[in-house]
Amino acid sequence: MIKKFHEKELDEIYVEGSNKEVFSGKLLHVQMDTVKLPSGSTATREYIRHPGAVAIVPVLDDGSIILVKQCRYPLDTVMWEIPAGKLDHGPDEDILECAKRELSEETGYSASKWQELIAIATTPGFSDEVIYLFKAEGLTSGEQHPDEDEFVAVASFTPEEIKRMLKSGELYDSKTICALYACELLK
């Protein structure tokens, strides 16, 4: 779904054997590489390795959209966003299976109709994270079963309510906004 492009005048080339792991945590891994610049000189690049993720726009039969609310510690706030989660088995994990799992875990819903939307590079200046965005319809409610360290509230909102939340600054999660626009729900 994502494509990589190269141009001799812009590419930075990894210098063989130069990578250094600066930090390795449960989710994130910080790496520092030396690269050869198009000018011929070298520079270092620090970046975060991330396994990738999925995010889902769950749309109810009446057109309402299910959002989840959870604490986002780095921003010191509770935020509304679409259900999402990382690829637990790395970049080779089937993204649709991951999306189905995350929708069920965070909301309790399952879907009979899935549409792969787009992929987004969240912060390409310092992370290799790519999030694959989906739309889920034909929803059936079930039992929410979030991860042990995850506390998630679930609610549904009409497209008009979501537009109001965007304008008021109540909804500002980038993957959510990208996915809603990709679904054309914010016309």
C-alpha positions in Angstrom: 0.0 0.0 0.0 2.9 2.4 0.6 5.5 3.1 -2.1 9.1 4.2 -1.7 10.8 6.6 -4.1 14.4 7.5 -4.6 16.2 10.4 -6.3 19.9 10.7 -6.5 19.8 14.4 -5.8 17.9 13.9 -2.5 18.6 10.5 -1.1 20.5 10.0 2.1 22.4 6.7 1.9 23.0 4.6 5.1 26.7 4.1 5.9 27.2 0.4 6.4 27.8 -0.7 10.0 27.0 2.8 11.4 23.7 2.0 13.2 23.6 2.3 16.9 20.7 1.5 19.2 20.3 4.4 21.6 17.3 3.1 23.5 15.2 0.0 23.4 11.8 0.0 25.2 8.6 -2.1 25.2 7.2 -0.2 22.2 9.8 2.2 20.9 13.4 1.8 19.8 15.6 4.8 19.2 18.3 4.3 16.6 21.1 6.5 15.3 22.6 6.0 11.9 25.3 7.8 9.9 24.2 8.7 6.3 26.0 10.0 3.3 24.3 13.2 2.0 23.8 14.1 -1.6 26.7 16.6 -1.2 29.0 13.7 -0.3 29.4 14.8 3.4 28.0 12.7 6.2 25.5 13.4 9.0 23.7 11.4 11.8 20.0 10.6 11.8 18.2 9.7 15.1 14.8 8.1 14.7 12.3 6.0 16.4 11.6 2.5 15.1 7.9 1.5 15.4 6.3 -1.8 14.3 3.4 0.0 12.5 -0.2 0.3 13.4 -3.8 0.2 12.2 -6.7 2.5 12.9 -10.4 2.0 12.1 -13.4 4.3 11.4 -16.3 2.2 12.7 -19.5 3.5 11.0 -22.9 2.4 12.5 -25.9 1.8 10.2 -27.3 5.3 11.0 -24.0 6.9 9.9 -22.7 7.6 13.4 -19.1 7.0 14.1 -17.7 5.2 17.1 -14.8 6.9 18.9 -12.8 5.8 21.9 -11.6 8.1 24.6 -8.4 7.3 26.5 -5.6 9.1 28.3 -2.7 10.1 26.1 0.1 10.6 28.7 2.6 12.4 26.5 0.0 15.1 25.8 -1.3 15.1 29.4 -4.9 14.8 28.3 -7.7 12.4 27.6 -8.5 12.3 23.9 -11.2 11.2 21.5 -9.9 9.2 18.6 -10.8 6.2 16.4 -9.9 2.7 17.6 -6.3 1.9 16.8 -3.4 -0.4 17.8 0.0 -1.5 16.8 1.0 -4.5 14.8 1.8 -6.9 17.6 3.7 -9.2 15.4 5.7 -6.6 13.5 5.5 -5.4 10.0 4.7 -8.8 8.5 1.4 -9.1 10.5 -1.7 -9.1 8.3 -3.1 -5.5 8.7 -6.7 -6.5 8.2 -6.5 -9.1 11.0 -4.8 -6.6 13.2 -7.6 -4.1 12.5 -10.3 -6.7 13.3 -8.6 -7.5 16.6 -8.1 -3.8 17.6 -11.8 -2.9 16.8 -13.0 -5.8 19.0 -10.6 -5.2 21.8 -11.2 -1.4 22.1 -14.9 -1.2 21.3 -16.4 -4.7 21.5 -17.7 -4.4 17.9 -17.0 -6.6 14.9 -17.7 -5.7 11.3 -18.9 -7.6 8.2 -17.6 -5.0 5.7 -14.1 -3.7 5.6 -12.5 -1.1 3.4 -8.8 -0.3 3.4 -8.4 3.4 3.0 -4.9 4.8 3.0 -1.6 4.5 4.8 -0.1 7.5 6.6 3.5 8.2 7.8 2.7 9.8 11.1 6.0 11.7 11.8 8.5 10.9 9.1 11.1 13.3 10.4 11.8 11.2 13.4 9.9 7.9 13.2 9.3 5.1 10.7 5.7 4.5 11.9 3.1 3.9 9.3 -0.6 3.6 10.2 -3.0 1.7 7.9 -6.4 3.2 8.0 -9.6 1.3 7.5 -13.4 1.9 7.4 -15.6 -0.8 9.1 -19.3 -1.1 8.5 -22.0 -3.7 9.2 -21.1 -3.5 12.9 -22.3 -5.9 15.5 -21.8 -5.1 19.2 -20.1 -7.4 21.5 -17.9 -7.4 24.7 -15.1 -4.9 24.9 -11.8 -6.5 26.0 -9.0 -3.9 26.0 -5.4 -4.8 26.9 -4.6 -5.0 30.7 -3.0 -1.5 30.7 -5.6 0.1 28.5 -8.6 2.0 29.9 -11.0 3.0 27.1 -14.4 4.7 27.0 -16.6 4.2 23.9 -19.2 6.5 22.4 -20.8 7.2 19.0 -21.1 10.6 17.4 -23.0 11.9 14.3 -20.9 13.4 11.5 -22.2 16.8 12.6 -21.1 16.2 16.2 -17.6 15.2 14.9 -17.4 18.4 12.8 -18.3 20.4 15.9 -15.6 18.6 17.9 -13.0 19.4 15.3 -13.9 23.0 15.2 -13.9 23.3 19.0 -10.5 21.6 19.3 -12.0 18.7 21.2 -10.9 16.3 18.4 -7.4 16.7 17.1 -5.8 13.3 16.8 -4.1 13.2 13.4 -4.9 9.6 12.4 -8.6 10.2 13.3 -8.8 13.3 11.1 -6.9 11.7 8.2 -9.2 8.6 8.4 -12.4 10.6 8.5 -11.3 12.7 5.5 -10.3 9.5 3.7 -13.8 8.1 4.3 -15.2 11.4 3.0 -17.2 11.8 6.3 -16.0 15.4 6.7 -17.4 16.9 3.5 
